[in-house]
Each structure stands twice: as structure tokens, then as C-alpha cells.
Amino acid sequence: MNNETICALATANGIGALGIIRVSGDNALPIVQKCFPAKKLEKQKSHTIHYGYFMDGEEAIDEIMLSIFLAPKSFTTENSVEIAFHGSPHIGKRILETLIKNGARMAKAGEFTLRAFINGRIDLSQAEAIADVIASENEASRKVAINQLKGGITNEISLLRTDLLNFVSLIELELDFAEEDVEFADRTALSGLLDKIELKLNSLIESFQYGNAIKNGTAVAIIGKPNAGKSTLLNSLLKEERAIVSNIAGTTRDTIEEILHIKGHAFRLIDTAGLRETVDEIEAIGVKKAKEKVENANILVYLADAATENFSEDIEMIQSLLREDLKLIICATKIDEVTPTKYEMVEDIFRNAISQEFDFIKISAVENQNIQDLKNELSSYVEHLKTEENNVVITNQRHFEALQKSLDAVDRVKEAISFQISTELLAYELRNALEHLGEISGEVTNDEVLGNIFSKFCIGK
């Protein structure tokens, strides 16, 4: 890692009350000093704020507040300066140009956080958590990201690695004394440890479904025949006129996606074209898209018009869309237009025809009847994904894949022990398990992985 001094805008682009530019590196103070004659920066204490004018030669660019963070007590562990200026994009551009002219260079995406990782202030999972905190759009995702930033997953993995490393050391020792045929690692104790690690890995892996729902939102496809009330329901859930509502069948020809927050969880609602056979080319494309959206959805909310006399087409459509991992909610719509007896009859028809478990709710989106019941069902789906015994939730695809590889390696070690396979192979599989666990915290990594992770950060972070 070179010691070039980097700079970048740390606040969002655009006009605001304030903007902040970050500077970090060995020469951060001398470079900024050339632009800030108000005080001798090298004589100032760390974590202090100073007032003055930011200068380009003899020209005052802006009146600023300047914060100093001396190594190693900064985010990057390097000497760092933060410049707070009036939030004009033009002023920010001028300040950056002046810093670069005086010896700094523009930071790459995520370079400040990369330096914090390389300099040992944070591990890789914490670096990724910073991006997740910035991207969090609901309370649940914020809490999970903050827990990871505090080292939640690293602490869990470190305990597993430490125990496993002790056995690896003993196995390696056996290899050194191979000719003497001695056994330093108790195979029974190792099997017990592997069982314990396997349980923990499985628990973390199972949490990914919940974590993915928190981070990316739960996909909810709203499906039904034309004019079943899909767009009316979407508008009712969002409490705004997002979709066009009409008595003319086939009004929605494309998918409409909106985010709904319920009890701190995000749901991606997808209003689709009505499912029916059609000769209209545009509508047919919409129907095809609707079916594709269901394939990628977590929840299917199927709307059936309660006033209909024949539900065979609805039942056939539902059965063609079902999957084992798809939660099904059937909503009998327009209940304000039918009698209670008719509603009960509709539920019986679906219960008798569909074997897969589902929830049945009667609603009237127009009258806003029982919409809260539907919201409760959506929320309960996410809540049921939680694993009570595990406080750490996996939200990162990279972590999920590393945990799966670790679990596979642990299984191979257990198999090696049961078949009394050679110590060399046992040591190899144990090292594999350690390596995959180390990928999560960054103890084992490569430049390609780092480049991929930090390239997704915003510049200035």
C-alpha cells in the first residue's frame, strides 16, 4: 500500500447546507496547510476543529471549518483532515482541484475504507458492514448492519477458527513425527468439536434467508385475473394512487414495483398484468413478465374476485405457479359486493382444490377492509425466518458462500476421521475449513476479491 495522500467529497453530490471533503495520508497536514494559513496545523492536537478560509494562492475559495485526526486515531489510521464547506458543488470542485494541485490525488471508490482495512482498524466483514449501514433503508437492515460493524459475525467466526486452529496445530505436529506413529490430536475430541462447528455453521447459513429479506426486501408478486383488483390493492397498501385503476380488463400491461415498509421490514410489491390468454401482443408480453416475477418472488398474493361464479381458471393458474419455497396468500377481493355465505363458499372451493398450505383473507381494497390483516401476514413471513438461537444474521452473499464452503470442508474432515484416512489428507481438509472461515473476516483474501468489494463503495468512503 503506497502512502499517497488522497482526497474526495464525502457528502452526496448536489447543493446542500454543508459539504465535507476528506483528506488522508502521510502528507495530509502539509498539503492542507498550503491552503489554510489561519493556523499551524502540525502544532494542533488530534480531534480538534479550526475556523478559517480555504485559499488557492491569494484567493479565498470559502469560509470553512477544518477537523484534524492524527494517526493512528483516525478512520484510516493515517493523518486525516475533514473540510466542512458551504454546500455548493462548485466550491467543492474548487477545493478538490486545489488539494490535487498541492500534491493530493482523487481517491478511488472505497479507498478510505480499504485503507482502514489494510491498516488493521477494521476487518473485511466490518468494511462491508459500512456499505450496508450507508445503504440501509429500514430499521431492521440498520440494526443488522450495525451489529456486523461492531464485529458480530467476526466474533462468531473467530471462536470457531481458534478452536479449529488448535487441532490443526496438533495434526501438523503429527506430520512432523510421522515416522514415530504418534497421535497428538484426540480424534474423538476433534469429532465433537466438528459437530459443534457444524451446528453453528448451519445456524449462520439458515439465517441468510432472513438476512437477505432484511437487506434486499421481500419480493411480493400480486397476481390475479384481469380486473381482480390488483392495482386497487397496490394503491391501498401504498396509500397513494400509484397504479391506474379501471373497470376495463387488461389496464396493467407492465409490472409496477414499489417498496412498502411494514414493522421495520421492506417489501417489494410487484403489481403485474392480469393473467389470461390474450391476442393483444403488448398485453401478452405483460402476462409473460408477470409469470417471470412470480418465479423470483418470495410471496405470491393471488387475488380472486369473490363475485365470480367459476374459480377453475384461478385454481389452475395458482397450481401452475406454486413452489415449495413460495408463500401463498389468497385474497378474496370485493367482499363488499358479496354475502358472507358466498365468501365462505369461495374459501371452501380453494381449500378443497389446493393441497399446498396457504393463508386465506377476505379484503375490499376500495373500502380498505382487512388490508391490515394482509400486512400482518406479510410481516409474519419475515419474522418466521428468524432463528431464535442466533443473534448474528448473515446478509452478505460472499459470507454465505464462504460459510457453505466451510461446512463442506468440515463434512469432509468428519468423513476423513470416520474412514481413518491419512493424517496428510486430514490436515489438508482442516486447512481448507480454516481458509474458508478466514475469507469472511479477510484473514485470507486476495486482491481480486478486495477490488470487487471496494469497487462497489461510493468515492469518499
Backbone torsions as a table, in degrees:
resi	resn	phi	psi	omega
1	MET	NA	121.9	178.9
2	ASN	-77.9	170.5	-176.1
3	ASN	-106.9	27.4	176.7
4	GLU	-59.6	146.0	176.8
5	THR	-89.7	127.5	-175.9
6	ILE	-112.4	156.4	177.2
7	CYS	-144.8	154.0	178.7
8	ALA	-170.3	157.3	172.8
9	LEU	-72.7	125.9	-177.8
10	ALA	-97.0	-13.7	178.6
11	THR	-101.3	168.7	-176.5
12	ALA	-66.4	149.5	175.6
13	ASN	-65.9	148.7	178.7
14	GLY	116.5	172.8	-177.8
15	ILE	-78.2	136.6	177.6
16	GLY	-155.1	174.9	178.7
17	ALA	-63.7	-41.7	-179.1
18	LEU	-137.7	154.0	169.8
19	GLY	-128.6	155.8	179.2
20	ILE	-130.4	131.8	175.0
21	ILE	-114.4	133.0	-179.4
22	ARG	-103.5	142.9	176.2
23	VAL	-132.0	132.7	-178.1
24	SER	-146.7	137.9	177.9
25	GLY	145.7	173.0	-177.1
26	ASP	-57.1	-35.1	-176.1
27	ASN	-102.7	20.7	-178.3
28	ALA	-57.9	-47.6	-177.3
29	LEU	-67.6	-48.2	178.6
30	PRO	-60.2	-38.9	-178.7
31	ILE	-66.7	-47.4	-179.9
32	VAL	-67.2	-33.1	-180.0
33	GLN	-57.7	-36.3	178.9
34	LYS	-61.2	-22.4	-176.4
35	CYS	-108.4	-0.9	-173.6
36	PHE	-136.5	82.1	-175.5
37	PRO	-77.3	-5.2	-173.3
38	ALA	-62.7	-33.9	-177.4
39	LYS	-146.0	156.4	172.8
40	LYS	-81.5	103.4	-170.8
41	LEU	-66.3	-34.3	-176.8
42	GLU	-69.2	-13.9	178.6
43	LYS	-94.3	-3.7	-176.6
44	GLN	-88.7	152.1	178.7
45	LYS	-77.5	160.1	176.4
46	SER	-68.5	152.8	177.5
47	HIS	60.0	44.6	174.8
48	THR	-122.0	154.6	-177.4
49	ILE	-117.3	139.1	-174.7
50	HIS	-133.7	143.4	-178.1
51	TYR	-104.1	143.5	174.9
52	GLY	172.5	-166.9	179.0
53	TYR	-107.4	138.5	174.2
54	PHE	-87.1	122.8	-170.7
55	MET	-113.9	144.1	167.2
56	ASP	-115.3	92.7	-172.6
57	GLY	68.2	-119.5	179.8
58	GLU	-93.3	-4.4	-175.9
59	GLU	-95.2	127.9	174.5
60	ALA	-81.5	119.5	-179.4
61	ILE	-85.1	-43.3	179.6
62	ASP	-164.5	159.1	172.5
63	GLU	-85.0	123.7	-170.4
64	ILE	-131.5	166.0	166.9
65	MET	-116.6	130.6	-172.7
66	LEU	-119.9	125.4	-179.0
67	SER	-107.7	135.0	-178.1
68	ILE	-110.7	133.0	175.1
69	PHE	-130.4	109.9	-176.7
70	LEU	-87.9	145.3	177.4
71	ALA	-61.3	142.3	2.1
72	PRO	-95.3	12.7	-173.4
73	LYS	-91.5	57.2	175.7
74	SER	-138.9	172.2	-178.6
75	PHE	-59.7	-41.6	-178.6
76	THR	-89.5	-7.5	-171.0
77	THR	71.5	5.4	176.6
78	GLU	-102.1	168.1	170.4
79	ASN	-60.1	129.0	-176.1
80	SER	-137.2	149.3	177.1
81	VAL	-133.2	137.9	173.3
82	GLU	-118.1	128.6	-176.6
83	ILE	-109.6	114.7	177.2
84	ALA	-96.7	120.2	-176.8
85	PHE	-126.9	166.0	174.6
86	HIS	-63.3	134.3	-164.1
87	GLY	-75.1	50.9	174.1
88	SER	-93.3	128.3	177.5
89	PRO	-56.9	-34.7	-179.3
90	HIS	-66.9	-41.8	178.4
91	ILE	-63.6	-44.0	177.6
92	GLY	-57.6	-42.9	179.4
93	LYS	-62.8	-43.2	179.9
94	ARG	-64.2	-41.2	179.5
95	ILE	-63.6	-44.9	179.5
96	LEU	-62.8	-43.5	179.2
97	GLU	-60.1	-39.7	-179.4
98	THR	-69.1	-41.3	177.6
99	LEU	-61.8	-43.2	179.9
100	ILE	-65.4	-40.0	178.4
101	LYS	-61.7	-28.9	-177.1
102	ASN	-96.3	8.7	170.5
103	GLY	123.7	-6.7	176.7
104	ALA	-86.9	171.0	170.8
105	ARG	-133.5	159.3	179.1
106	MET	-67.2	135.8	178.8
107	ALA	-73.0	150.8	172.4
108	LYS	-83.9	169.2	179.2
109	ALA	-57.7	125.6	176.2
110	GLY	72.3	11.7	-172.1
111	GLU	-70.2	-31.5	176.7
112	PHE	-63.7	-45.3	179.6
113	THR	-69.1	-36.2	176.7
114	LEU	-59.7	-42.2	178.1
115	ARG	-64.7	-38.7	177.6
116	ALA	-61.2	-37.8	178.5
117	PHE	-70.1	-50.7	-177.1
118	ILE	-63.1	-34.2	-179.3
119	ASN	-84.2	3.3	171.3
120	GLY	84.3	10.3	179.9
121	ARG	-75.1	-36.0	178.7
122	ILE	-135.1	158.6	173.6
123	ASP	-93.8	179.8	-172.5
124	LEU	-67.1	-38.6	-179.6
125	SER	-67.3	-33.5	176.3
126	GLN	-69.8	-36.7	176.3
127	ALA	-60.7	-44.2	178.8
128	GLU	-66.0	-32.5	179.2
129	ALA	-65.5	-32.1	177.4
130	ILE	-60.2	-44.4	177.8
131	ALA	-63.6	-37.4	179.9
132	ASP	-68.9	-36.6	177.0
133	VAL	-62.5	-44.7	-179.9
134	ILE	-62.9	-38.3	-175.6
135	ALA	-86.8	-5.9	-175.3
136	SER	-63.0	133.3	-176.4
137	GLU	-118.8	1.4	178.1
138	ASN	-150.5	168.8	-173.7
139	GLU	-64.8	-39.8	-178.3
140	ALA	-63.5	-44.7	-179.5
141	SER	-67.6	-33.5	177.5
142	ARG	-63.4	-47.6	-178.0
143	LYS	-61.3	-44.1	-178.9
144	VAL	-65.5	-42.8	-179.4
145	ALA	-64.8	-41.1	179.2
146	ILE	-64.6	-39.7	178.3
147	ASN	-62.1	-40.4	178.5
148	GLN	-69.5	-37.5	178.4
149	LEU	-62.9	-32.7	178.1
150	LYS	-78.2	-2.0	175.9
151	GLY	97.4	20.7	-176.8
152	GLY	-55.2	-55.7	-177.0
153	ILE	-70.8	-34.9	179.9
154	THR	-62.1	-41.9	179.3
155	ASN	-61.1	-42.3	179.5
156	GLU	-63.1	-47.2	-176.8
157	ILE	-68.4	-38.1	-178.9
158	SER	-60.5	-39.7	178.6
159	LEU	-62.5	-42.3	179.4
160	LEU	-65.9	-44.1	-177.5
161	ARG	-65.4	-39.3	-178.6
162	THR	-62.0	-47.8	179.1
163	ASP	-62.4	-42.3	-178.3
164	LEU	-68.5	-36.8	-178.9
165	LEU	-63.3	-35.2	177.7
166	ASN	-60.1	-41.8	179.6
167	PHE	-72.5	-36.1	177.7
168	VAL	-60.2	-41.4	179.5
169	SER	-60.8	-41.9	179.7
170	LEU	-68.6	-39.6	178.5
171	ILE	-64.5	-43.5	178.4
172	GLU	-61.1	-36.3	178.6
173	LEU	-64.8	-37.7	177.2
174	GLU	-60.6	-37.6	179.6
175	LEU	-64.3	-34.6	179.1
176	ASP	-67.7	-26.6	-178.9
177	PHE	-113.2	32.5	-174.6
178	ALA	-57.4	-36.9	-177.0
179	GLU	-69.8	-21.2	-177.6
180	GLU	-92.3	-4.6	175.7
181	ASP	53.8	52.2	177.7
182	VAL	-109.5	154.6	-178.6
183	GLU	-124.9	110.2	-179.4
184	PHE	-90.7	-30.7	-176.7
185	ALA	-95.7	116.9	178.4
186	ASP	-67.2	112.0	-175.9
187	ARG	-63.7	-33.4	179.1
188	THR	-66.7	-44.4	178.4
189	ALA	-65.3	-38.3	178.5
190	LEU	-64.1	-40.9	177.9
191	SER	-62.0	-40.6	177.6
192	GLY	-63.2	-40.8	178.2
193	LEU	-65.3	-41.2	179.8
194	LEU	-63.1	-37.8	176.3
195	ASP	-62.1	-42.1	179.4
196	LYS	-64.8	-43.5	178.9
197	ILE	-65.2	-40.3	-179.9
198	GLU	-61.4	-42.0	177.7
199	LEU	-61.0	-45.4	-179.2
200	LYS	-65.7	-42.8	179.3
201	LEU	-62.6	-43.7	178.3
202	ASN	-61.0	-40.3	179.1
203	SER	-63.0	-44.1	179.4
204	LEU	-66.5	-41.8	179.3
205	ILE	-62.9	-42.2	-179.9
206	GLU	-65.0	-26.7	-179.2
207	SER	-72.3	-12.6	-175.4
208	PHE	-65.4	-34.4	179.2
209	GLN	-61.9	-42.7	176.2
210	TYR	-68.0	-43.3	-179.7
211	GLY	-62.2	-39.5	179.0
212	ASN	-66.0	-37.5	177.5
213	ALA	-65.0	-38.4	178.9
214	ILE	-67.2	-47.1	-172.8
215	LYS	-74.6	-45.0	-172.7
216	ASN	-105.5	-5.8	-177.6
217	GLY	85.7	156.7	179.9
218	THR	-97.0	124.6	-177.8
219	ALA	-79.1	122.1	-178.7
220	VAL	-119.9	111.1	178.4
221	ALA	-91.4	123.5	177.2
222	ILE	-97.1	112.4	-170.4
223	ILE	-124.8	155.4	176.0
224	GLY	167.1	172.4	177.2
225	LYS	-68.7	162.0	177.7
226	PRO	-54.8	138.7	176.1
227	ASN	68.6	23.6	177.8
228	ALA	-82.7	-11.9	177.8
229	GLY	108.6	20.3	-177.0
230	LYS	-63.4	-49.2	-178.6
231	SER	-67.4	-35.8	177.2
232	THR	-63.6	-40.5	178.3
233	LEU	-65.0	-44.8	179.2
234	LEU	-57.7	-46.2	179.2
235	ASN	-62.5	-37.4	-179.4
236	SER	-68.5	-41.4	179.0
237	LEU	-65.5	-40.2	-177.5
238	LEU	-85.1	-14.1	-177.4
239	LYS	59.6	38.3	174.6
240	GLU	-157.7	160.4	-178.6
241	GLU	-84.6	78.8	-177.8
242	ARG	-86.4	-35.6	-177.2
243	ALA	-114.9	148.6	177.9
244	ILE	-71.4	130.0	179.7
245	VAL	-112.5	128.6	-178.3
246	SER	-152.3	154.2	175.2
247	ASN	-78.1	-8.1	179.5
248	ILE	-80.3	122.0	-178.8
249	ALA	-64.5	140.2	176.7
250	GLY	88.6	19.4	-179.4
251	THR	-62.6	-45.1	179.3
252	THR	-84.9	116.5	-177.4
253	ARG	-112.7	-12.3	176.8
254	ASP	-126.6	171.1	177.0
255	THR	-85.6	143.0	175.9
256	ILE	-117.5	127.0	-178.9
257	GLU	-117.4	133.3	178.0
258	GLU	-141.6	154.1	178.6
259	ILE	-97.7	131.3	175.6
260	LEU	-121.7	129.9	178.0
261	HIS	-102.5	125.0	178.0
262	ILE	-129.2	119.0	177.6
263	LYS	50.7	42.8	175.9
264	GLY	83.4	1.1	179.7
265	HIS	-111.9	146.7	-179.5
266	ALA	-97.8	136.1	176.2
267	PHE	-124.6	128.3	177.6
268	ARG	-93.2	100.3	-178.1
269	LEU	-81.7	129.6	-178.3
270	ILE	-120.6	106.1	176.1
271	ASP	-86.4	126.3	-172.4
272	THR	-116.9	168.1	175.1
273	ALA	-65.0	148.1	177.3
274	GLY	-61.7	136.9	-176.6
275	LEU	-86.2	114.8	177.0
276	ARG	-166.2	160.7	173.0
277	GLU	-73.0	133.4	-177.1
278	THR	-146.3	149.3	176.4
279	VAL	-95.7	-9.7	178.3
280	ASP	-71.9	117.3	-174.2
281	GLU	-60.8	-43.5	-178.7
282	ILE	-65.8	-44.7	179.7
283	GLU	-64.4	-36.3	-179.8
284	ALA	-63.2	-37.7	176.8
285	ILE	-64.1	-39.8	177.9
286	GLY	-62.7	-40.1	179.2
287	VAL	-65.1	-41.8	178.3
288	LYS	-62.0	-43.1	178.8
289	LYS	-62.5	-39.2	-179.5
290	ALA	-59.8	-44.0	-179.9
291	LYS	-65.9	-36.6	178.0
292	GLU	-64.9	-39.1	-179.9
293	LYS	-64.5	-37.1	178.6
294	VAL	-64.2	-37.2	-180.0
295	GLU	-59.7	-29.6	-177.9
296	ASN	-104.7	5.4	-177.2
297	ALA	-87.9	154.4	173.6
298	ASN	-89.5	-33.1	-176.8
299	ILE	-129.8	136.0	173.6
300	LEU	-110.7	116.5	173.8
301	VAL	-101.9	105.5	-177.9
302	TYR	-98.8	126.2	-178.7
303	LEU	-100.9	125.2	178.0
304	ALA	-119.7	124.3	179.9
305	ASP	-66.8	112.8	-176.0
306	ALA	-63.3	-21.4	-178.5
307	ALA	-80.5	-7.2	-179.9
308	THR	-70.8	149.3	179.5
309	GLU	-93.5	-31.5	-176.5
310	ASN	-121.0	120.8	-176.5
311	PHE	-107.8	12.9	-176.3
312	SER	-62.0	-37.0	179.8
313	GLU	-68.2	-39.1	177.3
314	ASP	-63.1	-45.8	-178.4
315	ILE	-62.8	-43.3	179.2
316	GLU	-61.6	-41.2	-179.0
317	MET	-66.7	-44.1	179.9
318	ILE	-60.5	-46.6	-178.0
319	GLN	-62.4	-30.3	179.4
320	SER	-76.1	-17.1	-176.1
321	LEU	-102.8	-12.1	-172.7
322	LEU	-67.1	144.6	171.2
323	ARG	-138.8	157.9	-179.7
324	GLU	-63.4	-34.5	-176.5
325	ASP	-93.7	11.6	-179.2
326	LEU	-103.6	121.8	175.7
327	LYS	-78.6	131.5	-178.4
328	LEU	-111.2	127.7	172.3
329	ILE	-123.8	119.8	176.8
330	ILE	-100.8	124.6	179.4
331	CYS	-111.2	120.9	172.5
332	ALA	-83.0	111.3	-173.9
333	THR	-92.2	166.7	176.1
334	LYS	59.6	38.5	-177.6
335	ILE	-68.0	-15.4	176.3
336	ASP	-69.7	-10.6	-177.7
337	GLU	-102.8	-3.2	-177.4
338	VAL	-127.9	165.9	179.3
339	THR	-83.4	159.0	177.0
340	PRO	-57.3	-34.9	179.2
341	THR	-62.8	-41.8	179.9
342	LYS	-64.9	-39.9	179.5
343	TYR	-61.1	-45.2	179.6
344	GLU	-62.5	-36.6	179.2
345	MET	-66.0	-40.8	179.3
346	VAL	-61.5	-44.0	179.7
347	GLU	-62.2	-43.1	179.9
348	ASP	-60.5	-39.0	-179.3
349	ILE	-60.8	-45.8	-178.9
350	PHE	-71.8	-38.8	179.3
351	ARG	-61.2	-39.0	-177.7
352	ASN	-75.3	-25.3	-173.0
353	ALA	-96.1	-25.7	-174.0
354	ILE	-113.8	119.3	-175.2
355	SER	-80.8	-30.2	-178.3
356	GLN	-69.1	142.8	-179.0
357	GLU	-62.5	139.5	177.6
358	PHE	-153.8	162.4	174.5
359	ASP	-99.5	142.1	-179.2
360	PHE	-121.5	124.5	-177.7
361	ILE	-131.4	136.2	174.1
362	LYS	-96.0	129.5	-177.6
363	ILE	-137.5	159.5	166.8
364	SER	-136.0	103.6	-177.9
365	ALA	-66.3	-34.1	179.9
366	VAL	-63.5	-44.0	-179.1
367	GLU	-91.4	0.2	-179.3
368	ASN	58.7	35.6	179.9
369	GLN	-88.6	127.8	174.0
370	ASN	63.1	17.8	175.8
371	ILE	-64.8	-34.2	178.5
372	GLN	-65.2	-33.1	177.1
373	ASP	-61.4	-40.3	178.1
374	LEU	-65.9	-42.7	178.2
375	LYS	-60.7	-39.6	179.3
376	ASN	-63.4	-39.0	178.7
377	GLU	-66.2	-40.1	177.8
378	LEU	-62.7	-46.1	-179.4
379	SER	-63.2	-41.3	-177.3
380	SER	-65.1	-29.8	178.0
381	TYR	-59.3	-47.2	-179.2
382	VAL	-68.0	-42.4	-178.9
383	GLU	-61.0	-35.0	-178.8
384	HIS	-73.1	-13.4	177.4
385	LEU	-77.9	-15.6	-178.4
386	LYS	-64.3	145.1	170.7
387	THR	-107.2	114.4	-172.7
388	GLU	-60.4	-33.8	-173.1
389	GLU	-79.9	-7.0	-174.6
390	ASN	-122.8	118.9	179.0
391	ASN	-82.6	-18.9	179.9
392	VAL	-92.0	130.6	-178.8
393	VAL	-116.4	129.3	179.1
394	ILE	-85.8	123.0	178.9
395	THR	-118.5	-9.2	-171.8
396	ASN	-102.4	127.0	-178.8
397	GLN	-60.1	-37.5	179.7
398	ARG	-64.2	-42.3	177.7
399	HIS	-63.7	-42.5	-179.6
400	PHE	-58.7	-45.6	-179.1
401	GLU	-67.4	-38.5	178.8
402	ALA	-66.0	-38.5	177.9
403	LEU	-65.3	-40.6	177.9
404	GLN	-63.6	-41.5	177.7
405	LYS	-64.3	-39.1	177.9
406	SER	-62.9	-42.9	179.6
407	LEU	-63.2	-41.2	177.6
408	ASP	-61.5	-41.6	-179.9
409	ALA	-66.0	-40.5	177.9
410	VAL	-62.2	-42.2	178.1
411	ASP	-60.8	-38.4	179.6
412	ARG	-68.9	-35.6	176.8
413	VAL	-64.3	-44.3	179.3
414	LYS	-61.0	-39.2	178.9
415	GLU	-66.8	-38.9	179.6
416	ALA	-63.0	-38.8	179.2
417	ILE	-68.0	-45.1	-176.3
418	SER	-64.9	-32.3	-179.8
419	PHE	-96.9	7.8	178.4
420	GLN	51.1	46.5	178.8
421	ILE	-72.7	159.4	-173.7
422	SER	-54.7	152.5	-179.9
423	THR	-61.6	-35.1	179.9
424	GLU	-60.1	-45.8	-179.8
425	LEU	-68.3	-38.1	178.6
426	LEU	-61.4	-44.9	179.0
427	ALA	-62.5	-39.5	179.5
428	TYR	-61.6	-46.2	-178.8
429	GLU	-68.6	-35.6	177.3
430	LEU	-65.1	-40.2	178.1
431	ARG	-65.2	-36.1	176.5
432	ASN	-60.4	-46.1	179.8
433	ALA	-61.2	-43.9	178.3
434	LEU	-61.9	-41.1	-177.9
435	GLU	-63.8	-44.9	-178.8
436	HIS	-67.1	-36.6	175.7
437	LEU	-65.6	-38.0	-179.8
438	GLY	-69.1	-21.3	178.2
439	GLU	-63.2	-30.1	-175.9
440	ILE	-67.6	-47.6	-177.8
441	SER	-85.5	-11.8	-179.3
442	GLY	93.4	6.2	175.8
443	GLU	-65.6	-28.8	173.2
444	VAL	-125.4	117.5	-177.5
445	THR	-159.6	178.0	175.2
446	ASN	-143.1	167.6	-174.3
447	ASP	-62.4	-33.5	-179.0
448	GLU	-64.9	-43.3	178.6
449	VAL	-64.0	-45.8	179.7
450	LEU	-60.9	-44.7	179.8
451	GLY	-60.2	-40.2	179.9
452	ASN	-66.9	-40.7	-177.9
453	ILE	-68.3	-50.7	-171.7
454	PHE	-80.1	-17.8	176.8
455	SER	-67.0	-18.3	-178.9
456	LYS	-87.7	-6.9	177.1
457	PHE	-76.9	158.6	173.5
458	CYS	-78.6	153.6	176.0
459	ILE	-68.1	137.6	-176.7
460	GLY	101.4	-8.4	177.2
461	LYS	-125.2	NA	NA
